[in-house]
Amino acid sequence: MRRNSLLAAGLLSVLLATSACGAGTGTPNSSAPSSASAGAFEGNASTGPGNASGEVGTSQRAAAEKAKLATAAAKKAKADEKAKTAAVEKAKAAAAAADEVATKAPAAPRVPAADAVPAVPVAVPAAPKPAPAPAVPSPSSERIVTTAFTSAYTWYDNTPAGSATISHPILHKTAGGTGTYNDPITIAVGHSLATGKDVLDFPAGTRIYLPDVRRYFIVEDTCGDGDEPQGGPCHQGVNVHGTNSTIWIDMWIGGQSLSSQGADNCASKVTDVHTAVFNPASNYVVAPGAGVVHDGKCDAGYGDTLVKK
């Protein structure tokens, strides 16, 4: 009897629950779905509008994040571009300033390379200097004497005889010379011992040009001998043999290549009043041959006309 009561109570509870469900939906029990169908409907409802709302929220959040990142990237790119432009402008300004400084600054001195070998000057021997030309006396220093009595002495009548000894050597140790300006022939002049010293009428070394033989001479010897040479004819020299002479000069002609007579004949040929130039210029004509007597002949008789080169 006790078990039937419990079963009835259970069935009553189920019925009450079922009635309650039907009442909740506001639908008559005859048209309400079964509990199984209701359960299936409720299960499908869980995947409906409520679930779709959750998916849309997630997509919007993702899109927002993506847009935010894109905006940040764009801002960074713009900032980088601006920084790059500023750097380029700064570099241009620096280059312009450097060019301006380089233009105004003086050029730096050239510095030779460390391994450069300095050029060593080559010593060039100086060209030998030509021999100085003989001094040419100015025309004002020349003295032309047209009344000079000229004579000659030879190897045979020199003092001592048979020699070429001279008293005042200048260019030659013994009487000699060819007759050029640079190598004049020895000539003797008068001298005097009146002062206790042997004084020549013309200083030793004086040059004389005689146009009749066309040669230059140089005073290197004395004319006359004896205890009183001032009494000799060379020292007096005035009006010798009535010739109206003013001076007397005695030229060396040598004559060793000739006989004694031949030498005397040549001496006689040049003995007379002739023109003489004292301190002559160097451009008078000189006859060829070494000396008045050369190559076995007496080279004289050109006259008193002065001829220049």
Secondary structure, 3 states (H helix, E strand, C coil): CHHHHHHHHHHHHHHHHHHHHHHHHCCCCCCCCCHHHHHHHHHHHCCCHHHHHHHHHHHHHHHHHHHHHHHHHHHHHHHHHHHHHHHHHHHHHHHHHHHHHHHHCCCCCCCCCCCCCCCCCCCCCCCCCCCCCCCCCCHHHCEEEEEEEEEEEECCCCCCCCCCCCCCCCCCCCCCCCCCCCCCEEEEECEECCCCCCEECCCCCCEEEECCCCEEEEEEEECCCCCCHHHCHHHHCCCHHHCCCCEEEEEEEECCCCCHHHHHHHHHHHCEEEEEEECCCCCECCCCCCCCEECCEECCCCCCCCCEC
